Amino acid sequence: MADRAPRAQEDKEDIVAPEAHPELVETLLAQIDASAHPAPLSRALAEDSAAGRFKAPDVALVGLKGALAAAAETQACDDPVLAEVAALNATGARADAAARLDAALKDGANDARQAAAFRQDRICNAPERAAARHLAALKAAAPAGGVNRAAVELLYEKLEAGEAANDPWDMLVALELAKALLKRAKGRDLGQAQTSLANCHQVIGQFRPGRKHLDLAADLFAAAAKAASRTKQPENWAFAQHNLGGIQELIGLRHQDGAMLKKAAKAYGNVLEVFNAQGNPVEWANTTSALANVKAALGRMAQDPVAIQDAVEMFDNVFDALEGDDLAQDRARARANLAMANRHLGEVTEDEALLHTVLEDFTEALDDITAPAPRARLLQARALTHLALKDPDAAEADFEAALALGSRDFADYRAGANHIGLARVALMQGDKAKAEAALITAKAAFAAEPASAALKDCEALSAALAG
């Protein structure tokens, strides 16, 4: 049996006392209809959201509104037990409400009370209890394909729903389901369980500052890749390598970590040992695009135009392999990666004509990409291109547009990077006060990572302001 990924550090965050964030509590309460919800319950739920893992106000607000909606749904039920539960919730006595509902379920369950129990888990901010309840329900139902398969499908359903809606609750329930599956996984199920938990950590890590969740995802993907057999299951091995390369690329780009980017390049190279342009054109094209993106970033770090040009040339046959309406998003991502590579080349060579072409490429890619996360990434990249062309006003508009898309995609880290960009804009515009304000906001975003490259950028800009 393959070694399990390290889990000792995984739950540390769960046992640390929640930190108070009174300003965020008041911010959240100001954005709900106070007259529609009992004040004790609203404040208790707002305090949960403010002290939870997702501190970005827009994400925390989604969590708060979801919990309030759950409470309102229980209150609207025509059931005497649920009326008692709702009355206890209204006073803020959520634990007593949960106990009353659990006692009623033992005496005799019905659909309304079972549904209310899942809502009560949310009201009580207990994702681990919700996960256990889901697993118990699956065992009782004996679904086709087995409990494990049904649980995996459910956790991805929750993870994707949470990611799409910026809803912390669904993401945390998915995380708890994945943890439970890993604890019981054996043999062939182990790699799948490690991958599922890694995907949860990767998604959650993109909503939060710090490296904890992303590093856990990297460890788990590495363990899953180790468990896969290169000779017996080459395609599974290749997909595991692609997952590993993806998280290493994410960490490397987010932290300007060249060593991690080199690991990503190796993992993507491993994938291309299995998938080729003739037999697996789509997998080959997507992996080649990702590998080229990594190599271009490494070339940018080294200020090596030859290496970046080599990366650009890797796209020569990629788009031919991504023809067809069903591959439109793959094609758009590849086009965005090519524009990124050309931006690096244009900056290193100071080729203004190329940078103007890059602006057109980013604009074209933005026409095809609607999801907030990749749009924010492209807007930030286009803003940096405007800065390279000494156009601070256009750069400012794109940085602000990226920030307006919310906290998804690198969470506070991405927001902080945009504020660094706004500080550079303000310096170009000669507005020191505006630059200082942007840097204060950026530094707060990177407080969880005192050794980050971005924080060093903040310090360098602060020194420039003081000079």
Secondary structure, 3 states (H helix, E strand, C coil): CCCCCCCCCCCHHHHCCCCCCHHHHHHHHCCCCHHHCCHHHHHHHHHHHHHCCCCCHHHHHHHHHHHHHHHHHHHCCCCHHHHHHHHHHHCCCHHHHHHHHHHHHHHCCCHHHHHHHHHHHHHCCCHHHHHHHHHHHHHHHCCCCCHHHHHHHHHHHHHHHHHHHCCHHHHHHHHHHHHHHHHHCCCCHHHHHHHHHHHHHHHHHCCCCCCHHHHHHHHHHHHHHHHCCCCCCHHHHHHHHHHHHHHHHHHHHHHCCHHHHHHHHHHHHHHHCCCCCCCCHHHHHHHHHHHHHHHHHHHHHHCCHHHHHHHHHCCCCCHHHHCCHHHHHHHHHHHHHHHHHHHHHHHHHCCHHHHHHHHHHHHHHHHHCCCHHHHHHHHHHHHHHHHHCCCHHHHHHHHHHHHHCCCCCCHHHHHHHHHHHHHHHHHHHCCHHHHHHHHHHHHHHCCCCCCCHHHHHHHHHHHHHHC
